Amino acid sequence: MRIPITGRFVLKISGEALSGERGFGCDPVVMDRFAARVAEAHLAGFQMAVVVGGGNYFRGSDSGWNIPRAERDNVGILGTVMNGIFLRGALAHRGVEEPRLMTAIPIPSVGEPYIRLRADHHLNNGRVLILAGGNGQPYVTTDYPSVQRAIELDAEALLVANNGVSGIMTADPKLDSSARLLSRLSHEDVIDRRIKVMDQAAFVLAMENALTLKVFDVAEIDQLSAICRGEHIGTLVES
């Protein structure tokens, strides 16, 4: 079924957000709810590519394992692929036709290798994309690849679904009860204030390419279609 195109977005979700209250692994209820909202946005005409993290299985930076960082990060990359497989199945269950999993490292029996032109082709042909494996390299979180993919695929914006924070705040709300939401910022503001909602390198790349970011609480995922339509939820970061 051909769906009229309304706009193209890349959505970044952390692995931790997919674990729900479990704190580890995938919560099927959380995953199904997330897939339902992505399916809803897709059926509304938005071209959707989802970059998934893997911190619900393994975080290379603070895992405590006495092995080289590169090896730990490689395990984390595989965690993103596991989340991608779950999401593909959940989207299919929600009636999305031919959701495609593309990986930055070749795993041909699981998904397609990420190739920019092929990814663009899938989106233009009405398929939801799941982008796993980061950019295939250690020492890089999924923040940077999510910005990179949004730029490569000429997305209108990168949607950043945070876990437990309604957007970019004046301070860490867990440490400062007076922290308030900042509704609009420039890329320069984020970099100058060293706001840690994403890696600084990711924000620099976004700034250099004038990529708009919309940062919101994953609890607001039910508003995904509204966010794509431009309704102001969370924090807008733009040039």
N, C-alpha and C positions, 0 to 999 in steps of 0.2 A: 504493500500500500504506500503510495506516494503521499508524503505529508508536506504541505506548503512550508517553506523555510522562513522562520521568523528571525533567527539570529544564531550565532555560533558562540558557544562558551566552553571553557575548560573548567572543570570542577575538581578541586583538590581536597581530598579527605584523608585524615590521618588514620593509621591503623588503630590507635588508641580509641578513637571515636567509634570504631566498629565493634569494639569489645564490650561496650555497654558497662554495666555494673560489675561484670565478671573481672574486668581488668586484664584479662588474657584471652587470646583466641578470638574467634568470631561469635558474637551473639546472634543467633538466627533471627530473633525478633527485630533487633536493630538493623541487621542487614536487609531484611525484607522491607522494613519501613523506608530505608534509604533507597532501595531499588524501586519502590513504589513511587517515590517522589521524582526520581530520575526518569522513570517511565512516563510519568505525568507531564513533565517538562518536554520530553521527547514528542509525545503525542500532541502537545500544544504548538509544535513546529520548531522548537529550539534544537539545533544540532548540538549534541552533548558528547564531550570527551571527559572521562573521569580518570584522574591520576590518583592512584591508591598508595598509601604508605604501608609500612609493615611492622610498626612499633608494637602492635598487639602480640607479636610473636617474639621479636628480638630487636633490641636496640644496641647497635654496635658500640655506641659511644660510652655507655654506662652499664654494660652487661656484667662486668666482674670477671669475665673469662680471661685467663692468662694466655691469650693467643694474639697474634698481630692484628692491628686495627683493620687492615685490609681484609683479612679473613672474616672478622666479625661483620664487617659491612656486607660482604658477599652473602652471609647467612641472612642478613636483613633484606637484601635484594630478593632472595627467594621467598621471604615472608610476604613481600608485596605481590609476588606472583600468586601465592596461595589466596590472598584476599581477592585478587583479580578473578580467579577461578570461581570462588564463592559468589562474587558479584555477577559474573556472567550467568551463572545458574539462576540466581535470584531474579535477574532481569528477564530471562527467558520465562521463568515461572509467572512473571507479571505481564506476559504477553508481548514483550519487545521482540521483534523479529530479527534474528541473526545478529545479536550483540557480538562484537568482535573484541577479543583480547589480543593486544599487541605487547610484546615484551622487548625491552632494550637489550637483553641477552638472548641468544637463540635457544629456544626450547620448542622445536617444531611440532612435537607431539602434543603440546599444550596450547600454544597460541602462535600467531604470526609474528615474525620479526618486525620491529617498528621501522617503517620506511615512511618518510614524510609524505611523499606523493600518494602512496597507497592509503595512508591514514586520511588524507584529504579526500581521496576518492570514496572511501567508506562513508565519511560524513556527508558528502554530496549525494550519496545514494541512500540516505536515510537510516544509516546504522548508528547505534550507540557504540562508542569506542571506550574500551578500558585500557589504560596505559600503565603497565607495571614494569618493575625493574629499574625505576629511576631513570638515569641515563646510562646505566650499565657499569658505572665506575664506583669504586670505594671512595671514602672521604667526602661524599656528597649526600646530603639528605634529599628527601623528595621535594623540598621547597624549590631548589634551583631548577630541577627538571620540569616542575609544573609551570614555572614561568617560561622556561625554554620551549616547552610544547605549545603553550598558549601563543607565543610569538610565531613559532614555526607554522602553526595552523591558522594564523591570522584570526584569532578569536577576538570577539568584541571586548571580553574581559576574562580575567581569571577569578573564579569564585573560590574563596578560601573558607572552608567549613572548620572552624576551631572547636575544640572540645572544652565546653564549660565557660567560655568567655564570649560575651555578646558582640565583640568587635575589638577594636584597638582602644585600650583604656589609658587613662592618665598615669596609672600605676598598676601594679599587680593586685587585683582585687582580693586575692587570698592573704595578702600582707597588709593591705591598706583599705579599710572599709569605706574611705571617702573617695576611692577611685571612681571616675566617671567616664562614660563612653565619649569618645571623640568621633563625631559623625562624619567628618571630612578632613582629609589630610593630603598634602602633596608628597610625592616620593622623597623630596628633599627633607621634609619634616621628619619622616620616618627614619631616614638615614642619620640626620643630625641629632635626633633624640635617642638614637640607638635603641629603638623600639624592637623588641625581640619576638614579635609575633611570627616572623619568618626570618630566615638567614639574611644577613646584610647583603651578601653577594647576590641573593635572589632579588632584593629590592633594587640594587644597583642595575642589574640586568633589566628589570622592569622599567626603571627610570630612563635608561638609555634608549629604550624602544617605545617609550610612552604607552606602556601597557597599563590599562585600568585594572585595579583590583577591588573586589568587594569582599570584605572580611566580616563573617557573621558566625553566630553560635550554631553548632550542628543541631542543637535543640530546635532551631528555627528551620530545619530542613523542609518542613511542611510548607514553607513559604518560598520554596525554590523557584517555582514558576513566576511568582511575583517579583523576586529578585532579578530574574532574567528580564522581566518586562521593565525594569528600571525603578521599581518601588524602593524607597530608601529604608533599608534594614541593615543594621550593623554599621560598618565604617567603609566609606568610599575613599580609595586612594587613587589619585590621578595627577597628571602634570598640571 
